[in-house]
Amino acid sequence: MDIRFLIVGAPFIITFFYTLFWLKKWGALNSSNDNLPKKINLINEKIKQSYILENIFLTNN
């Protein structure tokens, strides 16, 4: 292998493993996503509540 390939490719290889390190540290690579449906349900409930408030204010005007 030519040394030029190593010199040019080393920053990309280091960046790739550095990114994997932080993703693992932040928990993005965990296979247990039990919290995801709960968060989606909370967001949907907030959207529904905002629609209810908008309907209340629109009907009063």
C-alpha positions in Angstrom: 0.0 0.0 0.0 1.3 3.4 -0.9 1.9 5.8 2.0 0.0 8.5 0.1 -3.3 6.6 0.5 -2.7 6.5 4.3 -1.9 10.2 4.5 -5.0 11.2 2.5 -7.3 8.7 4.1 -6.2 9.0 7.8 -8.4 12.1 8.6 -11.5 10.4 7.2 -10.8 7.2 9.1 -10.2 9.1 12.3 -13.4 11.2 11.8 -15.4 8.1 11.2 -14.4 6.4 14.4 -14.7 9.6 16.4 -18.3 10.0 15.1 -19.0 6.4 16.1 -17.6 7.0 19.5 -19.9 10.0 20.2 -22.9 8.3 18.7 -22.4 5.4 21.1 -21.7 7.8 24.0 -25.0 9.7 23.3 -26.9 6.4 23.0 -27.9 6.8 19.4 -26.8 3.2 18.6 -28.8 1.5 21.3 -31.3 -1.0 20.0 -33.8 -0.4 22.8 -35.9 2.5 21.6 -38.7 2.1 24.2 -38.9 5.9 24.8 -39.5 6.7 21.1 -43.2 5.8 20.9 -43.8 7.6 24.2 -42.2 10.8 22.9 -44.2 10.6 19.7 -47.4 10.2 21.6 -46.6 13.2 23.8 -45.9 15.3 20.7 -49.2 14.2 19.2 -51.1 15.0 22.3 -49.5 18.5 22.4 -50.5 19.1 18.8 -54.1 17.9 19.5 -54.3 20.2 22.6 -53.1 23.2 20.5 -55.8 22.4 17.9 -58.4 22.4 20.6 -57.2 25.8 21.9 -57.2 27.2 18.4 -60.8 25.9 17.9 -61.9 27.5 21.1 -60.4 30.9 20.2 -61.7 30.7 16.6 -65.3 29.9 17.6 -65.4 32.7 20.1 -64.4 35.3 17.5 
